[in-house]
Amino acid sequence: MAQDMNQKTVFEPSSLFRLSYGLFVLSARQDGRDNGCIVNTVMQVTASPCRISVAVNKDNLTHDMILATGDLNVSVISTEADFALFRQFGFASGRDTDKWAGEIECRTANGLRYLVKGTNAVLSAKVTQTVSFETHTVFYADVTEGWTLDDVPSMTYQYYFDHVKPKPAAPDGEKKKWVCQICGYVYDGDELPADFVCPLCKHGAADFKLE
């Protein structure tokens, strides 16, 4: 139903959930060290030159590496990926964890790693411009390499929530659900810790709503 133009202007954060997002492993390398994180903001900006953009939270080590080196890789997550991939690249910090431990070592010409299991394509890009916002930096980068790994469909955020994210175990008593109003991540628990940080979009407890 269309909003009554006489009503006060409103904003429902959940309306952003209707936007379609993919999921990606963003990788970087600096001083001989590899790292990566989960992002959902990669998009093609222009075709000639072939240019992409990606927004990265400033709290991520991957952000700092890309800012310093100007190089990045994007592994496009497919519907074959399981929750272990998200736990490995999205729920741990690269500052004290080797996120690539146990993965097949595959690198593009820029020397950066890319993921072959649970992904369907890889892109390498060189940053040409950065735009700094309050919590994120948007990197604009020209694609230097890219190829398809298989024909499995790409995973969307909605597919992740419907088919990959584990459902909470049946509790003795009904648990509350705290939903991130930025990305839709669900925290199950009676109380949301005041210092809780969303493992996907890195927003704090203030951006969670009890549902």
C-alpha positions in Angstrom: 0.0 0.0 0.0 1.4 3.4 -0.9 2.2 5.7 1.9 -0.3 8.5 2.5 1.5 11.7 1.5 -0.2 13.5 4.3 1.4 11.3 6.9 4.7 12.1 8.6 7.7 10.8 6.7 8.9 7.4 8.2 11.8 5.1 7.7 11.5 1.4 8.4 15.0 -0.2 8.4 13.5 -3.5 7.4 12.6 -2.0 4.0 16.3 -2.3 3.1 15.9 -6.1 3.4 14.0 -6.0 0.1 17.2 -4.9 -1.7 18.9 -7.9 -3.3 22.4 -8.7 -2.0 25.0 -11.3 -3.0 27.6 -12.7 -0.6 31.4 -12.7 -1.2 34.7 -13.4 0.3 36.9 -10.4 0.0 40.6 -11.1 0.2 43.8 -9.0 0.6 47.5 -9.5 1.2 50.1 -7.3 2.9 53.7 -8.0 4.0 53.3 -11.7 3.2 50.1 -12.1 5.2 46.8 -13.2 3.7 43.4 -12.2 5.1 39.7 -12.2 4.0 36.3 -11.3 5.2 32.6 -11.7 4.2 31.0 -8.7 2.4 27.7 -8.2 0.6 28.3 -5.0 -1.2 30.2 -5.9 -4.4 28.7 -4.5 -7.6 29.7 -3.6 -11.1 29.9 0.1 -11.7 31.0 0.4 -15.3 31.6 -2.0 -18.2 34.4 0.0 -20.0 36.6 0.1 -18.1 35.3 -2.9 -16.1 35.0 -1.4 -12.7 33.5 -2.7 -9.4 32.8 -1.1 -6.0 32.9 -2.7 -2.6 32.1 -1.2 0.8 34.2 -2.5 3.7 33.8 -1.9 7.4 36.8 0.1 8.8 37.1 -2.3 11.7 38.1 -5.1 9.5 41.8 -6.0 9.0 41.0 -6.7 5.3 39.9 -3.0 5.0 43.3 -1.8 6.2 45.2 -4.1 3.9 43.3 -3.0 0.8 43.7 0.7 1.8 47.5 0.1 2.1 48.1 -2.0 -1.0 45.3 -1.1 -3.4 44.8 -4.8 -4.3 41.7 -7.0 -3.7 40.2 -10.3 -4.8 36.5 -11.2 -4.7 35.4 -14.8 -4.5 31.6 -15.1 -5.3 29.9 -17.4 -2.8 27.6 -20.0 -4.4 24.7 -22.0 -3.0 27.0 -24.9 -2.4 28.7 -23.1 0.5 27.9 -24.2 4.0 27.8 -22.4 7.3 31.5 -23.3 8.0 32.6 -20.8 5.3 30.7 -18.0 7.0 32.0 -19.0 10.4 35.5 -19.0 9.1 35.6 -15.7 7.2 32.8 -13.8 9.0 32.8 -14.7 12.6 36.5 -14.5 13.4 39.1 -11.7 13.3 42.0 -12.0 11.0 44.1 -10.1 13.6 44.4 -13.2 15.6 43.3 -16.0 13.2 44.6 -17.5 10.0 41.4 -17.5 8.1 42.9 -19.4 5.2 44.2 -22.3 7.2 43.3 -25.6 5.6 42.1 -24.0 2.3 43.6 -25.0 -1.1 46.2 -22.4 -2.0 45.1 -20.7 -5.2 46.3 -17.2 -6.2 45.7 -14.8 -9.0 48.4 -12.8 -10.8 48.3 -10.1 -8.1 49.5 -12.7 -5.5 46.2 -12.7 -3.6 44.4 -15.8 -2.6 40.9 -16.8 -3.7 38.5 -19.5 -2.5 37.5 -22.4 -4.7 35.2 -24.4 -2.4 31.7 -23.0 -2.2 32.3 -20.3 -4.8 31.5 -19.9 -8.5 33.7 -17.1 -9.7 36.8 -15.0 -8.9 37.6 -11.3 -9.7 40.9 -9.5 -9.1 40.9 -5.7 -9.1 43.1 -2.7 -8.5 41.8 0.2 -6.5 41.5 3.5 -8.4 39.5 5.6 -5.9 38.3 5.4 -2.3 35.5 7.2 -0.6 35.5 7.3 3.2 32.2 7.3 5.2 31.6 7.1 8.9 31.9 3.4 9.4 32.9 2.1 5.9 35.2 2.8 3.0 33.9 2.3 -0.5 36.7 1.1 -2.8 36.3 1.6 -6.6 38.6 -0.8 -8.4 39.3 -1.8 -12.0 39.0 -5.5 -12.7 42.3 -7.0 -13.9 41.3 -10.7 -13.9 38.1 -12.7 -13.7 36.8 -16.1 -14.5 34.0 -18.5 -13.7 34.7 -21.6 -11.6 31.4 -23.4 -12.0 27.8 -22.9 -12.9 26.3 -23.2 -9.4 24.0 -20.2 -8.7 25.3 -17.4 -6.6 24.1 -17.2 -3.0 21.9 -14.3 -1.9 21.4 -12.9 1.6 17.9 -14.3 1.5 19.2 -17.8 0.6 21.7 -17.6 3.4 19.0 -16.9 6.0 16.6 -19.5 4.6 18.9 -22.4 3.9 22.4 -21.9 5.4 22.2 -20.1 8.8 21.6 -22.7 11.4 18.2 -22.6 13.1 18.4 -22.2 16.9 18.0 -25.4 18.9 14.6 -25.8 20.5 15.0 -24.2 23.9 13.3 -25.2 27.2 11.8 -21.8 27.2 11.1 -19.4 24.3 14.1 -17.3 23.5 14.0 -13.8 22.3 15.2 -12.8 18.8 17.2 -9.7 18.3 17.4 -8.7 14.6 20.0 -6.4 13.1 18.2 -3.7 11.3 21.1 -3.2 8.9 21.7 -6.7 7.6 19.1 -8.9 9.1 21.4 -11.1 11.3 19.5 -12.7 14.1 20.8 -13.1 17.7 19.0 -15.6 19.8 19.0 -15.0 23.5 17.1 -13.5 26.4 19.3 -10.4 26.5 21.5 -8.8 23.9 24.9 -7.8 25.4 25.4 -4.0 25.3 28.8 -4.5 23.6 27.5 -7.0 21.0 28.8 -6.4 17.5 27.0 -8.0 14.5 29.4 -10.6 13.0 28.3 -9.8 9.5 27.9 -6.0 9.1 29.8 -5.0 12.3 27.1 -2.7 13.6 26.6 -2.5 17.3 23.7 -3.4 19.7 22.0 -0.1 19.0 21.1 -1.3 15.6 19.3 -4.4 16.8 15.6 -4.7 17.4 13.7 -7.2 19.5 11.2 -9.1 17.5 
